[in-house]
Amino acid sequence: MAKGLERAKELYENRGLRASELKDKGKKVMGYICCFPPIELITAADMVPFRITGSQEPITEADAYLETLMCPFVRSCFDQGIKNRYSFVDGIIWPHTCDNVEKTYDVWKRYVPHSFYYYLDVPHMADPSSFEFFTGQLEALKSALEKFAECEISEQKLVEAINIHNQNRNLLRQLSEFRKQDPPLISGSEMTQVMVASTTIPADECNQMLREIIEEVEGRNDGPEKKAARLLVYGCEIDDVGFIKLVEQSGANVVIDDLCLGTREYWKDIPTEGSPIRNLADHYLGDIKCPRTFLRATGTRQDDLDNRFGHIRDFAKDYNANAAILYIIQYCDTFEFDAPDVRDYLEQSGIRVLHLEDDYVMSNVGGIETRIQAFLEVISNV
Amino acid sequence: MYRGEGKFKTSARHWTETTKKVRGMLKDQYAGAHTTDKPVVWSMLAMINELYMAMDVYPLYPENYAGLCATKRVADPFLERAQADGFSDVCCTYAQTGLGYAAMCQDIGQIPDFAPDGGMAKPMMLVGSSLVCDTRFKWFQSFARYLDVPYYAFDMPIPRSMRPDTAMGYLNYTVEQMRGLVEFMERVLGKKMNWDKLDEIVTRTQKTYECWYEAFITSASAIPCPMPAEDTLTNFAPAFFMTGSEEALNFYQELLEEVKGKIERKEGVVPEEKYRLIWGSGLPPWHTMNVFNSVEERGAVFVYQCAYQPFAPMEIPGITDPLMRMLLGRGLPASRRLAREMPTEEFSLVDMSSPAFFIEPFKADGIVISMLRSCRGTSIGQTYLKRKIQEQAKVPVLILETDICDVHAHSEANVAARFDAFFETLESRKKAGAS
């Protein structure tokens, strides 16, 4: 079996590889979409958490079921589902993250066959009452998973699962540290492969793979070349290397991100003291900075912006990124609404910004490439 | 001059006299906001108007104003202004209109002179919610670019089961969120909520909703139908934007009387109805509302619309908290009350918005759905609904691609061609049924 980065590449290219093997050995595979379903509950129920992603292949079947004026990422996921690419997935946890995801649940449930469907309501607000409500939602999810998996998720098992996933997050943060070097020891596209791969296998196997990758990257002398610019990429779902690779081939090192399959997922650990269910609620609703979760403004406008976007500015500073690309998937309304504020906030912090709106599969790759090249030229002359 | 302005009448002709009063009521509402002593709030529709009335706050609804701008065909400059700031042209065009309006007011230091009805008076605070779609709390967050006023957003999630243990969790959470809004207003206004006053207003709302429900459902059930969708797409406004007021109650009492009178006299929009249609899920093209009248020339009438439906109160005795009473008063869509059933298993939110519920009670021959370029909240699931309706109810469904405010997303020629084909289908079905 391949190891380290090679293993990540293998799993990235054949995402159902390991989950299918495990299913054949009697394990249940629980699918989920987006950052919000607590995968710790899946692990604690002794099932394999498997993240549903899209594909760069043309959408050919989904058009008969879903509108073209909605998120192309979600449409692509559905296209994969309706083509039976997720036939090894026993069940699905579908969170209410945004309108696109929420409304697709009903269509998915009717047309994509699984043995278990669960709609997880995630509040949009993050008030004390929201955390209470979400804790109740997670208690109900836990009961449903116990019934489906025919096992009890004891407090001890859940704390163990939190620990193992925290290790996973910690290892990803360690790997990110290598991106601080100039040139970075791991490229943005390799990091995307690792991120995608890590969502297709059990957490303990993932930790093993990440340890191998860290060892490999730390000692490598075939890492990325030094480029003229160091970039941060901001956006929602990037589950394909195409865009990042295009940026890197255009003359930049992508050294840090604020993405759903990126730092948004692994930057903060979940506490292990106190009620584990409540800790999950606090983490998923409170720690994941996605525009779909409303952060109440306190103080001045600047305080509000610092609270919502300060972490992106800090990423850029800590990783010595001199510019940022906002890669916004068209029809992703919550990101579309935040984009002008993110752009202005970063520019006011001295970070040059390129704001791109794309259709997820880069059907206008020439136009995007031209804009990236022009942007890199501008920032290299500053 | 913008496309169509002053050249053609693109708004709808109305059939009920009471409906014709709505335009004046809304005009007065916008004008009054410029002279009132009360603090003005810009609010997203979340069926909480009673709270503003009880706190002596003057509400304006930018989504309603955006629709007005579209109807008057003056939305374009606002859309372009929002896009110039980086907002995508696929974002909700209510939002783009509102953001563009606020940006232009900031740019020139006054309300643009082409803004209809004298524009929206500057607010003292903003209130958004998560009800229906994400835009409803995100858009108002973006207002902070142009308006330095406090903002409160609150959650209104919709349960997927009416099982008491599930539904009560949702209701209790929403009440807590509404209580947060009350506390926010108390802080901003420096005064306390008058709970007794709120209770009275909520009671008046319940009476208003009963008249609203009866007027809409009675009309849609009647043959010939006396009040078509182009009327109900206007006369829903007092129930949404003036909820709890004496004015709204009087309006629906009068509307109900008028509808009953027309039914008694058998006065229909189309005396010999050839086809009875339902305007299914999706908001209407506010810029081209005469599309509704266009079908009447073919002997068809839209007997019901699913975009702005009356609520069916949930009856849970012993509830005294006015916030909970408010919520329960709008607890169920009309379809559930018609079906006389409370789903206890998980149900589909998309299915819950299906116009299929109304086919049999309103004796409908076909359904028209508007798919809006800028609206995920109402458009996602429409393809699925069309498939399902055609499979199960076997009623023709027409999907029109358009938009609420962006007239450039609407092709009149294309719409006319689609209607031609749709009516051919209806005709052939009728002939096949007759033979």
Boltz contact constraints between the chains, C-beta under 6 A:
constraints:
  - contact:
      token1: [A, 65]
      token2: [B, 383]
      max_distance: 6.0
  - contact:
      token1: [A, 65]
      token2: [B, 384]
      max_distance: 6.0
  - contact:
      token1: [A, 67]
      token2: [B, 379]
      max_distance: 6.0
  - contact:
      token1: [A, 67]
      token2: [B, 380]
      max_distance: 6.0
  - contact:
      token1: [A, 67]
      token2: [B, 383]
      max_distance: 6.0
  - contact:
      token1: [A, 69]
      token2: [B, 373]
      max_distance: 6.0
  - contact:
      token1: [A, 70]
      token2: [B, 376]
      max_distance: 6.0
  - contact:
      token1: [A, 70]
      token2: [B, 380]
      max_distance: 6.0
  - contact:
      token1: [A, 98]
      token2: [B, 134]
      max_distance: 6.0
  - contact:
      token1: [A, 99]
      token2: [B, 133]
      max_distance: 6.0
  - contact:
      token1: [A, 99]
      token2: [B, 134]
      max_distance: 6.0
  - contact:
      token1: [A, 99]
      token2: [B, 376]
      max_distance: 6.0
  - contact:
      token1: [A, 99]
      token2: [B, 377]
      max_distance: 6.0
  - contact:
      token1: [A, 100]
      token2: [B, 376]
      max_distance: 6.0
  - contact:
      token1: [A, 103]
      token2: [B, 350]
      max_distance: 6.0
  - contact:
      token1: [A, 103]
      token2: [B, 380]
      max_distance: 6.0
  - contact:
      token1: [A, 103]
      token2: [B, 381]
      max_distance: 6.0
  - contact:
      token1: [A, 106]
      token2: [B, 348]
      max_distance: 6.0
  - contact:
      token1: [A, 106]
      token2: [B, 350]
      max_distance: 6.0
  - contact:
      token1: [A, 107]
      token2: [B, 384]
      max_distance: 6.0
  - contact:
      token1: [A, 119]
      token2: [B, 160]
      max_distance: 6.0
  - contact:
      token1: [A, 121]
      token2: [B, 157]
      max_distance: 6.0
  - contact:
      token1: [A, 123]
      token2: [B, 155]
      max_distance: 6.0
  - contact:
      token1: [A, 124]
      token2: [B, 130]
      max_distance: 6.0
  - contact:
      token1: [A, 124]
      token2: [B, 155]
      max_distance: 6.0
  - contact:
      token1: [A, 125]
      token2: [B, 155]
      max_distance: 6.0
  - contact:
      token1: [A, 129]
      token2: [B, 173]
      max_distance: 6.0
  - contact:
      token1: [A, 129]
      token2: [B, 176]
      max_distance: 6.0
  - contact:
      token1: [A, 133]
      token2: [B, 173]
      max_distance: 6.0
  - contact:
      token1: [A, 136]
      token2: [B, 169]
      max_distance: 6.0
  - contact:
      token1: [A, 294]
      token2: [B, 137]
      max_distance: 6.0
  - contact:
      token1: [A, 294]
      token2: [B, 153]
      max_distance: 6.0
  - contact:
      token1: [A, 301]
      token2: [B, 144]
      max_distance: 6.0
  - contact:
      token1: [A, 330]
      token2: [B, 90]
      max_distance: 6.0
  - contact:
      token1: [A, 331]
      token2: [B, 90]
      max_distance: 6.0
  - contact:
      token1: [A, 333]
      token2: [B, 134]
      max_distance: 6.0
  - contact:
      token1: [A, 333]
      token2: [B, 135]
      max_distance: 6.0
  - contact:
      token1: [A, 333]
      token2: [B, 376]
      max_distance: 6.0
  - contact:
      token1: [A, 334]
      token2: [B, 134]
      max_distance: 6.0
  - contact:
      token1: [A, 334]
      token2: [B, 138]
      max_distance: 6.0
  - contact:
      token1: [A, 336]
      token2: [B, 88]
      max_distance: 6.0
  - contact:
      token1: [A, 336]
      token2: [B, 91]
      max_distance: 6.0
  - contact:
      token1: [A, 337]
      token2: [B, 138]
      max_distance: 6.0
  - contact:
      token1: [A, 337]
      token2: [B, 142]
      max_distance: 6.0
  - contact:
      token1: [A, 339]
      token2: [B, 86]
      max_distance: 6.0
  - contact:
      token1: [A, 340]
      token2: [B, 85]
      max_distance: 6.0
  - contact:
      token1: [A, 340]
      token2: [B, 86]
      max_distance: 6.0
  - contact:
      token1: [A, 357]
      token2: [B, 88]
      max_distance: 6.0
